[in-house]
């Protein structure tokens, strides 16, 4: 990891702007602790760490709270309701005079609300303060010591930017890029920049304007950019966020000198028995998302292009029966006529589906 003890003063009065770092946890205590360890070591000097627990099992959550209690001087526990109201007077006073690396807030949602709704609880808490910046950080990421400093320097030098992402590398192999942001294609898909490239072939200084930003490591100004869409229980919230910034002509960037590591497999493998459920959920969510921002003609064209390219790839890559794929496409077309969101129950129904026969379930 890069060692850098400098901080970044971006306020006119010479103080560092307050930053809230939001980490969503769901039965991921080991990864969350490892992420928190790198956050505690970072060199930015005015931040508050928030862990949002999305209904983890009691044993997992207790283990996380025990570790936080032993590694932070001040730990404040809030319910979902308390957090959305800005915390409590007692809790906020407890945090106020403590050093950044010694204070932590744990928000207990008591239920799995999904990525967007879970993070939005913390964003509502943050918006009750006078802070400008929030950072969504996956619990399976590790940050370099100067990552936050570099990101905040970008905003200081480019105040018209509303969001940014670091250079995101794979955890293993750590010399490969997962993404450096990306762009939204004209047919409503997303394309990552430098995906799979070696670090040596990727810029390490400066920044690049992008139109797509992932929710894995997203630092932004919620009062301007808005919160996350809760239309989707699983996935699509980052593309929806990016669509909104593009339409409003707001600037977002990848900061190449800021680096994090993401524990995502370089080649995700799933058993064929369940892959169609994931693919179905992906396309249905994507088309619901695109429909919000495209004209009817462009919406239909986007469906044709996405499925025209995707269906042969699905059959060849996963060796699934063409009849199953046909049933899946029929279901997508059917459900697009009645759905404008994907809730939790519907999401889990999708993920377990094999499409061996025409589907009749509706939720």
Helices and strands as residue ranges (DSSP letters): E 19-25, H 29-40, E 47-53, H 58-71, E 74-79, H 80-84, H 89-96, G 100-102, E 103-108, H 115-127, E 133-137, E 141-143, H 147-157, E 161-170, E 177-179, E 182-184, E 190-192, G 199-201, E 207-210, E 217-220, H 222-225, H 237-247, E 251-262, H 272-293, H 296-318, H 322-336, H 344-351
